[in-house]
Amino acid sequence: MDLRKLQKLAVDALEDVKAKDIEVINTTKLTSLFDRIIIASGDSNRQVKALARSVHDSVKEAGGQVVGMEGEESGEWVLVDLGDIVVHVMQPAVRTYYNIEELWMAKPKGRGGVKAAATTDGAAVAAKAPAKPRAKRATKPKAT
């Protein structure tokens, strides 16, 4: 199935069940495992499960392949693997805690002088920001 069509199917399925804060991240330059990550929030275990099931069913009905689903038991974070796209449906507290958007952003935001840099395998690595050169102080000439 075409990547754009698969992405639209997944996003539409999430919107149908009233997902919140849907975000699509292009990961083609970060990893060869998949091309997109879609992250969405649901307000309860029940809604998270329904959102993931909606994505699963929509893709299957359209003739697409669902590689697998994980996390349906708890309903706090359900991952739907569509091959080229990985869909993460999470409760807001779990989403805030793990903050996977920042891990997968092509140009992550640094915090407090530490910048995160994405490696070729998609893992985030913290690196100290280069220090700014200090300005030289003007000194008084010594009296002789």
C-alpha positions in Angstrom: 0.0 0.0 0.0 1.2 3.5 -0.8 2.7 5.3 2.2 0.5 8.4 1.8 -2.6 6.3 1.6 -1.6 4.3 4.7 -0.8 7.5 6.6 -4.2 9.0 5.7 -6.0 5.8 6.7 -4.3 5.7 10.1 -4.9 9.4 10.8 -8.5 9.3 9.7 -9.1 6.2 11.9 -7.6 8.1 14.8 -9.8 11.1 14.1 -12.9 9.0 13.9 -12.5 7.9 17.5 -11.6 11.5 18.6 -7.9 11.1 19.2 -6.1 14.1 20.6 -2.8 15.7 19.6 -2.2 13.6 16.6 1.4 14.1 15.4 3.1 12.5 12.3 6.9 12.4 12.3 8.9 11.6 9.2 11.7 9.2 10.2 13.1 8.3 6.7 16.4 10.1 7.4 16.7 8.6 10.9 16.1 4.9 10.4 15.5 2.4 7.7 13.0 0.4 9.8 10.0 2.5 9.1 9.1 5.8 7.4 6.6 7.5 9.7 5.7 7.5 13.4 2.2 8.6 14.3 1.5 9.5 17.9 -1.9 10.2 19.3 -3.5 10.5 22.8 -6.6 9.0 24.2 -8.2 10.0 27.5 -8.8 6.5 29.0 -7.7 2.9 28.7 -10.9 2.2 26.8 -10.3 5.1 24.3 -6.7 4.1 23.8 -7.7 0.6 23.0 -10.5 1.8 20.7 -8.2 4.1 18.8 -5.6 1.4 18.2 -8.4 -1.0 17.1 -9.8 1.6 14.8 -6.4 1.9 13.1 -6.0 -1.8 12.9 -9.5 -2.4 11.4 -9.3 0.5 8.9 -6.0 -0.7 7.5 -7.2 -4.3 7.3 -10.5 -3.3 5.5 -8.4 -1.3 3.0 -6.3 -4.4 2.2 -3.3 -3.2 4.1 -1.1 -5.3 6.4 -0.9 -5.0 10.2 2.3 -6.5 11.4 1.3 -6.5 15.0 -0.2 -4.8 18.0 1.3 -4.5 21.5 -0.1 -3.1 24.8 -3.8 -3.8 24.4 -3.9 -5.5 27.8 -3.2 -2.4 29.8 -4.5 0.3 27.4 -2.0 2.9 28.6 0.2 2.7 25.5 -0.8 0.7 22.4 1.6 0.3 19.5 0.2 -0.6 16.1 2.9 -1.8 13.6 1.8 -1.2 10.0 5.3 -1.9 8.5 6.2 1.5 7.0 4.3 3.3 9.8 4.3 2.7 13.6 1.4 4.2 15.4 1.7 4.9 19.1 -1.6 5.6 21.0 -1.0 6.7 24.6 -2.7 8.2 27.5 -1.5 11.8 28.1 0.5 11.1 31.3 2.4 8.3 29.6 3.0 10.4 26.5 4.4 13.2 28.6 6.6 10.9 30.6 8.2 9.1 27.6 8.2 12.1 25.3 9.0 10.0 22.2 8.3 12.9 19.9 11.5 14.5 21.1 13.5 11.3 20.5 12.4 11.0 16.9 12.4 14.6 15.8 14.9 15.3 13.0 16.0 18.5 14.8 15.4 17.9 18.5 15.2 20.7 20.9 18.1 21.0 23.4 17.6 21.5 27.1 19.9 23.4 29.5 23.0 23.5 27.3 22.6 19.8 26.3 21.5 19.1 22.8 20.1 15.8 21.6 21.3 14.4 18.3 19.7 11.6 16.4 22.0 8.8 15.2 21.5 6.9 12.0 19.7 4.1 13.9 17.3 6.6 15.3 18.5 6.6 18.9 18.9 9.9 20.6 22.3 10.7 22.1 22.9 13.6 24.4 25.9 15.8 23.6 27.3 18.8 25.5 26.8 22.0 23.5 30.1 23.5 22.5 31.3 26.2 24.9 31.2 29.8 23.7 34.7 31.4 23.4 35.3 33.9 26.2 36.0 37.4 25.4 39.5 38.6 26.4 39.7 41.1 29.2 41.5 44.3 28.6 44.4 44.6 31.1 46.0 47.7 32.3 49.6 48.1 31.2 52.0 47.5 34.1 53.6 50.6 35.6 57.4 50.4 35.6 
